[in-house]
Amino acid sequence: MRVSLFVPCLTDLFYPRVAECVVRILRRLGMEIDYPAGQTCCGQPALNSGFTDEARTIAARMIRVFAETETVVTPSGSCCSIVREHFPRLFEHDPAMHQQAVALANRTFDFLEFVEKRQPVDWTPWNLTFPAVATYHYSCHNREIGITPDDTVRLLRRIKGLEYRELEKMEQCCGFGGTFAVKQPEISGAMVRDKVACIKATGADVLVCNDAGCSMNIIGGCRRAGLDIKALHIAEILDKAMSNGRDGAEVKS
């Protein structure tokens, strides 16, 4: 199976390791990976700011770049939701482009969704092992694309050595919301402080967070509060857990 990787801006600039982990995982699972050259931002900042025409231009470019793909996987529920939920709407008055937008939307998946629902993986042979005490923040955009908290938690519970502790108000927004954090900094700040307090109460040393924007915002809040915790994407945990399990030895996270 050929999988085309869509790497969002924040992942590319701040969390490139996440994309590298996705590639290693999918290759271990026997998939052929390619990276369509010319891909750029999906247009979410423009769309959130009301620049619909500009967002439409970016979306049209994305559709062209990924035109020949079989399946598209991205490590971001946020950007996946833009492609799936908003690209078709941007071209609702252009039948030809709308058809292409719908086609791309139908073959674009968040990484977790892909390995748990689209192409369900039997993780048993991998002996997943990752020693950590972890909690999980459920990003808002995951809800838009049909990923539930249980999808991540179920996978975390399969990993040997990982103690999962449920986060109070797991589904509550962290306050980032793209441009919301800039437009409403006081409200955003209060929201992330509440999130940090809930994280601190778990006593976890790892926060599982599958969207880069949420990770940046929450870890920033943790640092300001003096809370020492590491934020990891589920792909980072799986990559190390697969390696640890196959080595048959416990490797420090």
Secondary structure, 3 states (H helix, E strand, C coil): CEEEECCCHHHHHHCHHHHHHHHHHHHHCCCEEECCCCCCCCCHHHHHCCCHHHHHHHHHHHHHHCCCCCCEEECCHHHHHHHHHHHHHHCCCCHHHHHHHHHHHHCEEEHHHHHHHHCCCCCHHHCCEEEEEEEEECCHHHHHCCCCHHHHHHHHCCCEEEEECCCCCCCCCCCCCCCHHHHCHHHHHHHHHHHHHHHHHHCCCEEEECCHHHHHHHHHHHHHCCCCCEEECHHHHHHHHHHHHHHCCCCCC
